[in-house]
Amino acid sequence: MNMLIFIIAGLLVHCVFLASIFDIYFTSPLVHGMTPQRTPLPPPAKRLVLFVADGLRADTLYELDDNGTPQAPYLRNIIEYKGSWGVSHTHVPTESRPGHVALIAGFYEDVSAVAKGWKENPVEFDSVFNESKYTWSWGSPDILPMFAKGASGDHVYTYCYTAEKEDFGAQDATKLDTWVFDHVKNFFQAARSNQTLFSKVNEEKVVLFLHLLGIDTNGHAHRPNSREYKDNIRKVDEGINDIVSMLEDFYGNDGKTAFILTSDHGMTDWGSHGAGHPSETLTPLIAWGAGVNYPQKVTFQFFEDEFLKEWKLEKWKRLDVNQADIAPLMASLIGVPFPLNSVGILPLDYLNNSAHFKAESMFTNAVQILEQFKIKMTQKKETTLSFLFTPFHSQMLRRTDVTTLYCHHNLSSLCMHRLRLLSDTEQINILRKARSYIHQEKYHEAVSLCKTLISLALEGLSYYHTYDRLFLGISVVMGFVGWTSYVILLIVKTHTSLTRSTHDKASTVLLLYGFAAIGVLIAFFLLIQTCPWTYYIYCLLPVPVWYAVVKEFRVIQDLASLLLVFPLGQSIGFLVAGALGIEILVFSFFYRSTLTVGLIAFAGWPLITRLWAQAKVTTLCWTLLCLLLAMFPLMPVVGREPNISLVTVAGLVILLISSFFLACLCKSKNKYVPKKDLTILLFQMLSIALSTYVVNSTHSSLHHKQGLPVINQIISWTTLASSLFVPLLSPTFFFQRLLSILLSLMSPYLLLSTGYEALFPLVLSGLMFSWIYMEKEALQHYDDSLKPKLAVLNFSYTTDITQFRQLHLDDIRRSFFFVFFIVTAFFGTGNIASVNSFDPASIYCFLTVFNPFIMGSLLVWKIVIPFVLVSCAFEAVQVTTQLSSKSLFLIVLVISDLMALHFFFLVKDYGSWLDIGTSISHYVLVMVFTIFIMLLSGLAQLLTTKRIELWGRTKRHSM
């Protein structure tokens, strides 16, 4: 197969594998066609004020300072004397958009929604704002528009500041919150003299939404434990106090206003969020005003987190909720229909109302969730053949005596079971019984029954939502195994001398017709079930892949014959070694210290293979650099302890190395160095010096709250733009080109660094140079005639196919080294499998105004730089060992695909949110890593072999 066609096919296959987990595990939970449900009794409040303090952690708000003073005195007073409080547990991903959707719409967006847009709706959904009579909102342009555009009619009004105000380098980010408070006050001041507006704000079912972004911005810029973050909390506390007083005065203390304060997500100690750490998932919830319970004093309460003692709140009852539960709470307080797609369960303990109202509200909640269950079940039933359809109740208890179901004591024991009934008959019977309890004023029994029904409906929703998971999972695994098998056969057939088989044309044609028939049958099966188009891709992909595998049955026969005569002990040994190697790579995703163990083992590799005897100096360098690099995975994750002085040290070290190389070039008597080559080297050294200066200057300016200097921003973007272009101007001799690539990529890396990670590419590159020399020595174990002189090797002269040799077992070891170094490049300075490991301060040399896509792109480029360095070194190893780039690349592909298959089985959507987020990011990371290998293989070839002649072609001289 042509290499280009193979790479394109490989990219498409791996993109399908990558997208598959979002169809299998994380599809949109939304269904449409439900009828709005509202509590029939009058609500306790006419209006609701929702304060969302973006990025506010529960522990920071509730804790006392060193003097025993609350961080937010007014809110502390609410907890102790006026309202109810607790912790709201958020879900992964802990980002602003999913958090607000959960709060206001009552459901958890699938993980892929984060990538679909922050300001627009990837899907249409209902919300409390949409169901309200009028909603006025003030705050960030990143959040407010999505609820206005998702609303039906023209009753959701937004007032946003400009995006440029969301500046991490601003003098005072609390101005974002001050802007909101001031505009709310001005709005109500204007309402006094505007009769139309006055009438609107005095209507029932009104929502006022204040989005307060200052805390999140200060947390990113200065960390949650900083003075700025805590001062912002006090400012918010004072602002809320002012707004509450102003509203009570405006409405004449009518007692019809309910207030809720919460947050969309928390924040890690190092100022980031997105994953499932408790500091990100635990957010505050404080409610007071009309319809909300007063503080409840208790003598004892138990929570596993043991925060109550730290917060000195042991005496006041803590009422924890899931984030989606806040939406039905708001709906109940002002009497609007529960959001149609809400999966929240009304937290009755927050309500200060009659038992009748609570029972009716819970009944409404149960019907609303049951409506979704019925729609979901109908949809799945209509798209599944009747004899294949397995209804939800068939997975549960087959039959329970209906009369005992309604007995309260049996109902309670049934709630402990995971296996339950929910057929159409039981739905009707339970709803009738619950309504009967309400008529008989048996409100407690009605509430218990409704909670059971909600639990059953949510479990049923999950069942139908994941109905096709096993079917799709098997299809994807079949594709995975088939693809990996094909790549192995391709290696054996084209890059070894183990087989000489040829195709039997008659058998090939027969196989083609057979697999085509299978494909048609699968397509017909999917068609009659009206499956989504993505199902066709997942189910039909294994057909051509396995056709390509079975077509090589002669190669399979030859390989099987060879294995049968191979010593059993050696076969088992190789298999165990391969499996152990894969597991070490997988284990390193969970424990970075595994990389340290691996690098220490690598340091001893020359001793085991006796390479040290023929290359003592090279072996010594290899060993020392392995041990030095082994220290990085043991260090704290990047960003948690910024240290700009280490970035300066890294800049000075790289300048020293390049100066030494420049001096060697200038003093060389036998080698002519063109002036333009010296000019390029001097330009790269200047770029390093400028980058070092800009990093120090920028962080100093931000520390003094003077913002990002424009000249620094210009230099940073210019340096970034030139980083991939400048190496192409340098000579293509091995070490000159590799050094040029290092110098060019180090400049943007320094600009994106905040601490010790700036030293990482230096040590990694040193090890890569040693690796190239070590592989040259290792090659001589197989053929003494293969002694390439690295000093005269030229990347641009290495395309002669006749020089390439066949693969042998040591090439598997080379490929494993490459994959291990790539993983080390990923995890050497932090757990980048977790979104929250990124330090926003890394991008301050480029921009400080919030822009998630540009910020994400810069952080990705920072990750890719060590990746590119390793890929270029691997390109050099292939040239040194006289192997075609395709052969080692295929082995690397097999290793990475086996890792990906392992992580596919580890993906889960249950358990703690930290576990869920980790399983997703690990699989996505290893799949992206596999795709990147394909793309960066081409980028590495471009960076090493191509040269741009700006000043005319110069005669080449050996370096």
N, C-alpha and C positions, 0 to 999 in steps of 0.2 A: 504494500500500500504506500502511495506517495506520502511523504512526511507531512506536507501541508494539509492534505486531506485528513490524515490521521489526527493531527492537532485540532483541526476544526471539529471533527467528529468527537474527539475527546472532550473539548470544551463544551459542546452541546450536551453530551451525556452527563458530564459533571454538573452543569447548570441545572439539568433535570433532577439529578440526585439532591442538589442543594435545595431546590425549591420544594422538593417532595415533603420535607418535614413540616412545612407550613400548611400543606394540604392534609397531611396525615394527623398532625398534632394541634395546629394552631389556625384553623379556618375561622372565619367570622362567625360569631355565635348568633347573629341577628336573623330573625324571621319576621315576616310582615303579614298583615291581614288580621291582627288582633283587634278586639273592641276595647276602647278606653274604659277603665274601671276606677270609680271614685267612691269614697266613703259617703253613705247617704245622709249622715248626721252633720249638723253645722260644725264647721271647723273652729278651733279656739282662736286662731289668729287671722287677721285680715291681710297682713303683709309679713314678708320674711326678709331679713337682712343676712346675706351670706358673706362672711369675710373669709377669703382664702389667702393665707400668708404663704406664698410660694416658697418651698424649700425649708420650712420651719420644722425642726425636729421636736418630738415630744419631750425628750429629756431636757433639752435646753430651755424650753418654755416653762416646764414644771419645776425645775430644780431651783434651789436657793443659792445665792452667791456666797462668798466666803464670810460675809457679815450676817448671813441668815436672812438677807433681804430678797424678796421675790424678783425674778427677772421682769415680770409683768405684774405690778401691784394691782392694777384694776381687774385684770382677768383672774388673779388669785382671789380677790375679794368675791368675784362672781362664783368661783368654785366653792368657797366656804360659806357663802350666805345667800346666793340667789339662783343658782342653776345646777345642772348636772354636767359631769365631765367623764372623760375616759380616753382611751387610745384607739385611734382608727388604724386598722391594719391594711396597708396598701398592697398591691400586687405588682409583680414584675411585668413590664419594665417600669421602673420608678422614674418616669419622665412626666413632664407637665401635661402634655396632651392626654395620655391614657389616664392620668390621675384625675383630671378635670372631667373627663367623660364618665369615669366611675362615680364621681361625686354627684354630678348633675344629671346624668342619664341612667345611672344605676347598673351598668354592665361593664365588663372588662374587655377592652378591645384585644383582638389577637395581636401577637407580637409584631407581625409584619406591618401593622398599621403605622408604626413608628417611622418606617421607611417610605410611607406613602404621602406624607405631607404633614406639616405642623399647623398650617393655617386653614387648609381646606379639608372638607370631609371626604375621606376615602369611601365612606358609605353613609347613607342617610339614616339618622336615628332620632328617636323621640327623646325629649328631655323635660325636666321640670320647668325650664324656661319656656319651652314650646307650649306646655299645657297651661301656663300662667295667663292672666288677663293682660298684664304688662310686665316687662322686665327691663330695668335699666342697669347697665353695667359700665364700670369704669376700670381701666387698667391697660394691660399689655396688648399690643396688636398681634401677638403670637397666639393668644388664647381666645379673646372675645369674639372675633369674627366667625369662628367655626360654629358657635351656638346661634349666632344671628342668621347665618346662611342656612343652618339646618332647621330653622324654625319655619312653620307654616304661617303665612300672613305677615303683617308688618307691625309686630307688637314687641319685638326685642330690639332695644336701642343700645348702641355701644358708643363709648367715648374713650378713645385711645390716645396715648401720647405717641410720638414718632419712634420708630425702631432705633434711631440713632441715640436716644436717651438711655438705651439698655447697654451702657458702657461699663465694663468691668474696671476700666482705668479711670473712671470719673472721680471727681473730688469727693462726692458723697452720694452713694446710691440710695440713701434714704429719701432723696428728692423724688424718686419714683413713687414712693408711698405718700409723701406729702402732696404730690400732684393729685393723686386720687382723692385724698381727704379734702383738699381745697376745692376740687371740682364738684364733689358731692355737696359740700356746703353751698357753693355758688348755685348749684342746680336747685336746691330747695329754697334758696333765697329768691331765685327767679320765679319759682312756682307760686310764691305769695302774691306776685303781681301779674301772673298769667293765669286767667281763669280756666282756660282749656287744660293746661298742664296741672293746675291745682285739682281739677276734677279727676284727672287720670290717676294722680298719685294717691287720691283718697278712695279709689276703687278697692274692691276685694280682690284677693288672689294676685297680689302685686309682689314682685321679687326685686330686691336691690342687691346687686352683686358687686363687691369690691375686691378686685384682684390686686394683691399687694406683692410686687416682685422684688422690692428692695432687699429683703432678707436673703432671697436666693442669690441675687447679684453680689451682695457682700460676702455671702458664704463662698461663692466661687472665687472671688477676688482675694479674700482675706482669711478664709477657713471659718468653720462654725464656732471654734473656740476663741475667736479673735474679739477684741474690744468692739470693732465695727459691727460685727454680727449681733452681738448682745445689745449694743446701743440701738441698733435698728429695731430690735424686739421691743425695747422701751418706747421708741418713737411710735411703733404700731400700737402698743398698749395705750399710749396717750391719745393717739388718733381715734381708736375705737371708742374710748371714753367720750371724746368730743362728739363723735358721730351719734352715739347713743343718746347723749344729752340733747343734742340738736333735734333728733327725730322725736324724742319724747315731748319736747317743747312744741315742735311743729304739729304733732298730732294731738296735742292737749292731754298727754298722759292717759290716753284711752285704754291702755293695757292690751292692745290688739297687735302688738309687734313682737315677733319672735326673732331671736338672734342666734346665729350659729357661727362659730369660728373653727376652722380646721385648716389643713394643708394638703396639697396634692401629693407631696412626697417629702422625705427628709433629705439628709445629706451626710456623706461620710466625713470623718475628721479631716480628710485632705481636700475637701471642697468639691466633691463630684457626686453624681447619682446615676441611677440607671439599672443597677443590679438589685440583689435581694438581701443585702446586709441589714440587720435590725435598725441601724442608724438611718437607713433609707426608707424602711417599710413601716416604722412606728411614727405616727403623726398625731398631733393633739386633736381633741374634739371637745369643745365647750359649747353648751347650749343653755340659753336662758330666755326669759320673757314669756309671752302668751303661749299657754299649752305645754310648757316645759316643766318638768319636775324640779322641786327645790332640792337642795343638798340633803342627802340621806346619810346620817351618821351610823357607823357600824363599829362593833368592838373587834371584829376580826374579818379579814379577807385575804385570800391567797392567790398570788400570781407568780408564775415561774420566773419572770424577769426580775423580781425583787426590787423594782424601782420605787415602790411605795415608801420604803424607809428613807431612801435617798431624797425623795421629793417632800418628805414630811406630810404625806397625804393619807396615812394609814386610816385615819378616822372618818374620811369621807368616801362614800361608796364609789368605786371606780367601775364604769360601765363601758366595756370594750365592744367595738363593733368592727365589721368588715367595711371597707371604704364604700362599697356599693350600697350598704344599708342606709347611708345618709340621704340618698335620693328619696326613698319611700318615707323617711322621717319628715323631710321638707314638704313632700306632697300631702302628707297627713295633717301637718300643722296648718296649712293654708287651704286645704280642701280641694286641691286639684287632682285630676286623675294620675295614678301612678304611671311613670314613663313606661311605654308599651314593652320595651325590651329589658326592663329592669329585672335583675335577679337578686336584688337586695331584699333582706328580710327586715320588716319594720321592728326597730328596737323599742319595745313597749315600755321599758324601764325609763326611757327619756320623757314619756308623755305624762302630763298631769291632767288627767281627764277621767271621765267615768269609766267603769268597767264595761258598760254598754258600748261606749265609743271605741274602746280598745278592741273589743270583740268584733265590731263591725269593720274596723280598720284592718284587722288581721284577716278577716274573711275576704275583704277586697283584695288584699295582698295575695292570698291563696288563689283566688279566681284569676287574677292578673297573670301569675306565673303559670297556672294550669293552662291558660289560653295559649301560651307559647308552646307548652308541651304538646297540646293537641295539634297545633299547626305543624310542629316539627315531625310528629308522628305521621300525620297525613302526607306530608311531603315525601318522607322516606318510603311510606307504603306505596305511593303512586309511582315511585321510580325503582321499585324492586319487584321482581317476578313473585307472584303470590306464593309459589311453593318454596321460594327461597327466603321469604320474609320471616324474620323472627321477632315477634312483638316484645315489647319491654317486659310485660308480665310473665312471659314464658321463661325469663331468666330469673324470676323471683319465686316466691312460694306459690305453688300451684293452686292451693285453695286454703283459705282460713275461714273459720266460721264467722260469717258477717255479723252475727249477733254479738259475739265476743269482741269484735273489733271496736264496737262503740262503747264498750264498758271501760271506764276510765282507767282502772288498774291494769287491765289487759293492754290497753292502748299504750300505756307507759312502757310496758315490757316489750311491746312490738317495736317501739321507737329505737330499741337497742339493736334490733336486727338490721342487717344490710339487705336481706332478701325480702322484698315486699311486693304487694299487688298494686297495679294501677290500670286495670282494664276500664273500658268505657262505663261499665255497670258500676264498678267501685267508685269511679269519679262522681257519678250522679248521686250514689248512695251517701258518700261522705259529705258532699256539699249539702244535701238535704238534711242530714243529721246535724251538721254544724248550724244550719239555719234554724233547725228545730231547737237546738240548745239555746240559741240567742232569743227565740220567742219565749222559751221557758225561763229566761234569765239565768241560765246556767253558763255564765260568761267564761268561767275558768275552763270548763269542759270544751266550750266552743273554740277557745284560743288554742288549747292543747291539740284538738283535732285539726285545726287549720295549720298549725305548725307541722304536724305529721304529713298533711297533704302537701305542704310546701316542700318538705324534705323529699317526699316521693317524686314530686314534679321536677325538682331540680336534678334528682338522680336520673329520672327518665330523660330529661333534656340532655344530660351528659351522655346517656346511653345512645340516643339517636344522633347526637352530634359526633360521636366517635364510632358510629355504626360500621363504616367502611374501613376502619383503621387496619384491621388484620388483613383484609383483602389487598389494600394498597401497600401495606408493609411487605407482604410476600412478593408482590410485583416488583417493588423497588429492590428488595434483596436479590431476587432472581436476576435483575439487571446488573446489580453490583457484582455478584459472583460471576456472571457471564462475561462482563467486561474485563474483570481481573484475569479470568482464565484465558481470554483471548490475548491479552497483553503478554502473559507468560508464554503462550504458544508462539507468539510473534517473536519473542526473544529467542526461544529455542530454535525456531525455524531459520531466522535471518541473521542471527549474530553468534551462533555456535556451530560446531561441526558435529553435533550429536545426531542429526537426522539428514537424510538426503531424499526424503519422500517427495513424490509429485502427486498432483491432483488427478483423480479419475473423473473425466468429464461427464460420463454417464451418471455416476453416483452424485456428482455435484448438481446436475440438472434435476435429478429426482429429489434431492434434499431441498432445492429451491422451491419446487412445487409443493412439497410437504409443508415447509415453514410458511409459504404464502397462504396455504389453506388454513393453517392454524391462526395466522393473522386475521384472515377474513372472518373466521368463527368468533374470535375475540371481539373484533369490531362490531359484528352483528349482535353479540351478547350485550355489549355496552350500549348499542343503539336502541335496542328494544327496552332498555331500562332508562333511557334518556339521561345518561350519565353526563357530567360536565366534561368539557373538551380536555381538561387536564388528565382525566382518567384514561383517555385514549393513549396519551403519551406514556403514562406510567405502565400501562398494561401491554402496549404494543412494543415498547422499547426492548424488552428481553427477546422478542422474536428475531430481529436481524442480528442482535448480539450473539444469541445462541446458535443461529445459523452459521455465523462466522466461526464459532468454536467447533461445531460438529463438522463443518466442511474440512477442518484440518484433522480428521480422524486418523489419517496415516501418520501424522506427526505425533498424535496421542499414542498410537500403537508403538511407534519407535521409542518414545519416551518411557512408556510402561515397560517395554522389553529391557531398556537400559536400567531402569530402577530395580527390576527383578534380579539382575545379576550384580547389582551394586551391593556391597556389604551392608547387612541390615543394621549393624551397630552404627556405622557412619551415617546411614540415612536418617536414623532416629536422632543422632547427634546434631546433624544439620537442621533437622526439623525443630528440635528443642531450642537450638541456638537462635533460629529465625523467630520462633514464637516469643522467646525471651526478649529479643531485641525489640520486637513490636510492642510488647507489654511495657518495656522500659520507656519507650516513647509515649505511650498512652499514659503511663503513671506520672510522667513529668508534667502533664497538663493539670494534674491535681496537686502535685508537690514539686515545687521548683527545685528543692534540694536533690531530687533525683538526677538533675542535670549535673550537679556537683559530683555525685558519685560516678556518673558516666564519664565526665572529663578527667577525673582521677584515674579511672580505668584506661582511658585513652593515653594518659601520660605514661602508663606502663606498657603500652602496646609495643614500642620498639625493643623493650627488654625481653618480652615474650618471643618476638619474632627474630631476635638477634640482629636487628637492623643497627643497633648502637655500635656494633663492632666495625661496620664499614662507614658510618657517618656519625662520629661522636659529637661534633659541634652542632650539627643539625638536630641530632637527637636531644641534646641538652636544651637547645632553644625550644624545641617542640614540647618537652616535658615542663619547662618553666612556664611557658605561655599557657599550656593546658591547666596547670595549677593556678595561675593567675586568673584565668577566665573562670575557673571553678569557684572563685570567691564571689562573683557577681550574683548568682542565684541565691546566695545566703544573705545578701543585703536586703534592707527593707524595700518595699515596692516603691518605685519612682514616684515622686510628687508628694509623698507624705512628710518628707523632711527636706525641703528645698535648700540648696547650698550653691549659690551662684559662683562662689570662689572656685569650686571644683570644675565648673564650666570654663573658667578662666585658665585653670591649670591645664585642662585638656587642649585648649587653644594654643597655649604656649608650648606644650609638648609636640603637637603636630607641626608648629612652626619650626621647632628645633630639628625635628626629623627632616622636614623638607629643606631646611637650610643646610643640613649635613649632606643631603643628596645633591643639592645645588653646588656645594663646594667640591664634592667628588667629581661632578661633571666638568666644572671649570678647571680643575687641576689635572684632569686626564690629558696626557700628552699624545696618546695614540688614537684618540677618538675626536672626531669633529662633531660639534653640536651646533646645529643651526640657531641663529639668533631668535627666530620666531618660536622655537621650542623653549628657549630660555625665557622669552617674553610670556609665554603661556604659564610656565611654572611660577614666574614672579607675580603674575596676575592672580593665580590661585592662592599664593601665600598672602597677597594683599587682601583677598577675599576672606581668608581665615582670620587675619588680624582685625578686619572691619567687623566680622561677625562676633568676635570676642568682645570688641568694644561695644557694639550695639546691644548685646545681651546685658552687659553691666549697666550701660546708660539707661536702657528701657526699664529695667527692674528698679533702678534707683529713682527714676522719674515717677514710676507708679507708687513706689513706697512713700514718696513725698506728695502723692495725690496730685501730680501735675499732668497726668494723662500720658498717652503714647506720643512721643515726638514724631512729627511728620517725616523728617529726614530719616529717622530710624526705620520707619515703615517702608519708605521707598527703597532703602538699601536692602531690607529683608526680602521684599518681593522680587527685586532685581536679582539678588543672590539665588533665590529659589528658582527663578526662571532660567538662569544660566547654568544651573548645576548639572543638567543632562546634556547640555550643548558643548560646554568647554572641553570635556574629555575627548570629544571627537576631533579636536584640533591638535591633540598631542600625538607623538609617534606611537606606532602599534607594537613596538618591542615590548616583551612581556612585562618587565618591572616598571618601565616608564609609563605604560598605559595603565597598569594596575594602581600605581601611585597617583597618577592623574585622576583616576576615578575616585580614589580615597579622598584626595584633597577637595575635589569638587563637591562630593556628597557630605563631607564633614562640615562645610560652611552652613548649609541649611540645618544640619543636625545640631550644631552648636546653638543656632537661633531657636531651635525647638526644645532645648534642654534646660533643666532647672537644677540639676545636681550631678550625682556621680555617674549617671548614664552617659554623660558626654565622653567619659573615658572608655566606655564599652566598645565602640567601633574601633578604637585604636588597638586595644588588646585583641579583639576579634580579627582585625586585619593582620596583625602580627602573626597570629596563629595560622591564618590562611596562607601567608607567605611560607611559613614553616611546613605546612601541609603539602604545598606544591613540591618543595624539596624532598620531603619524606616519601611522597609517591614516586618521585623519580628514582629514589634509592630502592623502594619496594619493587619496582618494575624489573630491576636487575636480577632479582631472585629467579625470575622466569626466563630471562634471556639477557646474557651479558652483553650482547651486541646492541641492546637498546639502551644507549647512554646519551640521551639528548642533552645538549648544552643549553641550559636555560638562558644564559646571557645573550645567545644569538637567536633564540626562538622568536618568531614574529607571528602575532595573531592572524595577520592578513595572509600569511603564506601556509596556512594549515588546512587547506581544503582539498588536498590531494587524496582521493579515495584509496589509492593503491597503498598508502602508508598505514591504513587502518588494519588493526588485528582483530581476531576473534575474542569473545569474552571468555574469561575463566573465573574460578570461584572467588578470587581476591577482588574482582570487580563488584561483587555483591557487597563486600566489606566497604569499598569506596563509596558506593551508593548509600549505604547505611550511614557512613560518616557524614555525607552531605545532608541527609535528612535530619540527623542529630544536630548538626550545626545550624540548620534552618530553625529547628525547634528552639535551640539555644538563643538564636537571634530574636525569636519571638518572646521567650520567657526569661531571658537573661537579666532583664532589669525590671520585671514586673509581671503580674498576672494579667496580660492583655486579653485573656479570654473573658474577662469581666469588664463590662462597660465602665464601672465605677473606678477602674484603676487609672483612668486618664486624669492628668492634672491640667485643668484649664489654663494655668499659668504658662504652660508650654507654648501657647500660641500668642502670647502677649506682644511679641516683637512684630507680629503681622497684623493683628487686629485685637481690639478690646470690646467692640460692639457685638452683642450677641447675634450670632449667625450659625446655627447648628450644622449646616451642610459644609460651609467653608471650614469651620473649626474641625469637623469630623474628617474632612479631606486632608487637612494639615497633619492631624494626628496619625492618620493612616500612612501618610508619606513618611513620617518619622519612624513608623514601624517598618516600612518597606526598605529604608536605607540599609540597615544591616543585612536584610534579605538580599538586596542587590549585590552587596559586597561578597557574600558567600557564593551567590550564583556566578559572579565573575571569576572567583577563585576556582569554582568547580569547572568552569569553562577552561581555565588554564590547566587543571588536572587532566581533563580529557585530552587536551593537546599534548601534554607531557607524556601521558601514558599511551598515546597513539591510538585512541579510541574515537569512534564517531560519536558525536554528541547524542545521536539517536539511541545508541545502545545503552549507555548509562542512564539516560533519561527514562527509558522504558522500565529499568529496574527500580528507579526512584518512584515511578508512577505506581508500580505494584505495591511497594512499601506503604506509600501514602494512602492508596485505596484500601489496603487492609486495615490501616488505622481508622479511616473514615467509616468502614463497615462496623468496626468495633464501637465507635462512638454513636453510630446510628442506633444500635441496640441499647445504648445508655440514655438516649433522649427520653424524657418523661414530662408529663404535665400534671404530676401529683407530688405530694410531699411538701416540704418547705419551699418558699419562693426563691430562696437562695439556691436550693438544689435544682429547681426548674430552670432558673436563669443560667446556671452553670452548665447544665446538660445541653441547652440550646446553643450557647456560645461556643462550647467545645466542638460540637458537630459543625456548626457554621464555620468556625475557624479552620478546622482541618480540611473542610471542603474548599474553602477559599484558598487555603494553602496549596491544595492540589491544583486548582485552577491557576493560581499565581505561578506555580512551577512551570506550567506550560507557557504562560505569557512572559515570565521573566527569563525563561530559557532564550526566547527570541531577543529580549531586551539586553541580556548579557552578551549575546553574540553581536548585537549592534554596537554596544559600548566598547567591546574589545577588538572587533575586527574592522570597523569602518573608520575612515579618516576624512575629514573635510579640509580641503586645501584652500585657504582664503588668500594666500599670497603667491599662488602658483606652485607647481610641483617641484619639490626639492629632491635631489639625489639622495638615496638612502645609504646610511652607513651603519655598520654594526655598532651596537652599543654594549 
